């Protein structure tokens, strides 16, 4: 019997979820779907600069799971950029961080940090 799948922890949903080359009208078969947890690995590793081990801890999964998710996400990004297809971020098997006004979730979310910074300076 397979081991139960762990739900991946995601700090926040992306603000933009649909991307397309300018002036292009891709067909139904030219859409790449990236899951929210694939987006989260790109955000944590490439944007936030975390190591895979830190990303795995943040998402509450094993490093090997993060490595697989990250490799899948990078392949989709490469296909999007090189082939000129549309990219949509949706779905997956994840749970959002707790969004508490006192703790701002896990504190690693880009949007939550900016919200806290704005409230602190107002």
N, C-alpha and C positions, 0 to 999 in steps of 0.2 A: 504494500500500500504506500503511495507516495506521501511524502511529508507535507503537512498543510502549508500553504503559501502565506508568507508574511506580508501584511499590508505595508506598503512603503509610505514613510512620512514625508510630506511635502509642505514647505513653509507657506507658499502662497501660489495662487494660480497666475499664469502669465497675463499681463495686461493686453497683449495683442496675441491673437490665436490664428490669424490667417495671413499668409504672405504669398506674394506672387510677383513674378518679373513685371516690370513696368511695361504697359502696352501689350502684354501677352494675354491671350485667352486660351488657357490650357483646357483640354478636354477632360472628361470624367476619369480617364485612365492616367492622367498626368497629375494626379493629386497624391502627395505623400502625407501620410498620417503619422505624426509623432505623438506618443503618449505623454501625459503630464509628468510621469516619473522620468521619462527620457529627457524632457525639457529640464527637469530639476537637476539631473546629473550634469548637464551642460552648464546650467546656471552656477551650480556649486563649484565644479572643477574649473571650468574655463573663465567664468565671469568673476566668481568670488576668490578663485585661486586656491581652493582646498585640494589636498591630496586625496586619492581614492579612499584611503582609510578614514579620513575625516568626513568625507562625503557619506561613506557607509554608516558611520556612527550617527550622523545627522539624519539620515533616512531610515535608520533602525533596521538595516539589512547587512548581510555579509559583504566583505570587500569584493569577493568573486561575483556576487550579484550585481554590485555597482559597476564592475568592469564590463560585464556583459551588457547591461543597460546602456552604459556610456558608449561602447563600441557600436551598438545598434543605432543610437542617436547620431553619432558622427557619420555613419554610413548614410543615414537619411539626409543629413545636412549637406554632405558631399553631392548626393544625387540631386538635391534641390538646387544647389549652386551651379553644378556643371551641366545638368540637363535642362535647366530652365523650367522646372515643374513648379506647381503650387505646393505650399506646405501648410498643413493644418495641425494645430496642437489640440488634442482632445482625448478623453477617455483614459483608461488605465486602471490599475488596482492600487489606489492610494488613499490616504486620509490626510486632511489638512491639520497643521499644528493648531493647538488651542490659541484662539485669538483673544487674549485677556488684556484689558487696558493697563493692568499693572505690570505685566511681564512682556507684552508685545510678542506673544508666541515664543518661539525658541530664541529670538533675538538675531537670527541669521537672515531673516527675510529682508531683502532690499527695500521693499515698500514699507514695511513696518519700521525699519530704522529711520527712513526719511520722515515718516509720520511722527515718530518720537522726537526727532530733531526739530521739526517745525513747531511742535507743541512746546518744546523746551525754550525755543527762541521767541515765542509770541507773548 
